[in-house]
Amino acid sequence: MSADDTKRLARRLIIAGFDGISLPDDLAQQCTHGAFAGVILFKRNVSSAKQVSSLVEEIRRVFPANRPPLILVDQEGGRVVRISKPLTVLPPARVIGEIDDTELTGAAGRLVGLELRSLGFTLNLAPILDVDTNPDSPVIGDRSFGSNPDIVIRHGFAFARGLKTGGVLPCAKHFPGHGDASFDSHLSLGLVEHDAARLEAVEMEPFRAWARTGLGPIMTAHVIYPSLDPDNPATGSRKIITGVLREKMRFSGAVLTDDLEMGAVGQSGGPAAMAIASVRAGADGLLVCRSSDVRNEVIDALAAEAFEHKSFERKLQIASKRLEPLGSPPGPDVDYSWIGSDDHRSLQDKVMSRFDRA
């Protein structure tokens, strides 16, 4: 395989983000050749639901017909919502868990799934399967359905099945469990120091259950778990991704990294080094959520590694194959006109009024 071929292969693992409310020309040109696995949108890319619909349509249009893109968003509810009204803004997962009505949780997930599919998204980075056992955690807190694995499993899975029924794939996060970390991995490298028995019984139990369901991909945490791997955060740990998730839990789906531009990655060798470590560890999709310079640095590093090592080239090929099905989830055809329709408002009222009564 030539150097150009390895670069093309490396790009196919990248889920790219950008600034602004329109697709940058350079990114559009690269997408036209099927260069990336997909695109992720944030609040900075949103001015209105209609604008998002047009932007997603453009993204879908510039990709080759035979290589549909993943189009991702974080639409959890509570404080993590990228697109607000006229879309539904759910209460935090903690509130949903405390109400403890899985039928309602599933209905809420279906509503969010229908809304996102109507805008053209293919994957929602939810549910949170982190168990919130640390009241001082600055990042998870009320994003978690609760402080014990049973509540997290019941409501996380109900929400995920609702998303899938609505037409988008769910993604469980943040493996092997971010709920007890005392640092926000957006800013710095977290640490969870429990022994392996505790991690298996609490933090990892929701992910073990998820691995058996085939509901969707899993996202990793930029957190160190010394009892599992004292040297590497989960995102770059072969002991954790391959040893625990792939081999012990028998998970065969796609593994996505959290954003490689987060502060935690900067403390672990930087995005390029972490990208290589992640692929070696068994990850498939690499989120590079903002900078084109960082994105190019990551691609160049992956390509160089693949050019030098056939075993790494094979890992890129396997990862690319695992990502391909995620671009075409089940669900109805994209139809923005559903947003704000009588049927949409009726479903919103039905779901949200039950939260108001609870």
Buried (B, 14 or more C-beta within 10 A) or exposed (E): BEEEEBBBBBBBBBBBBBEEBBBEEEBBEBBEEBBBBBBBBBEEBBEEBEBBBBBBBBBBEBBEEEBBBBBBBBBBBBEBBBBEEBBBEBBBBBBBBBBBBBEBBBBBBBBBBBBBBBBBBBBBBBBBBBBBBBEEBBBBBBBBBBBBBEBBBBBBBBBBBBBBBBBBBBBBBBBBBBBBBBBBBBBBBBBBEBEEEBBBEBBBBBBBBBBEEEBBBBBBBBBBBEBBBEEBBBBBBBBBBBBBBBEEBEBEBBBBBBBBBBBBBBBBBBBBBBBBBBBBBBBBBBBBBBBBEBBBBBBEBBBBBBBEEEEBBEBBBEBBEBBBEBBEBEBEEBBBEBBBEEEBEEBBEEBBEBBEEE
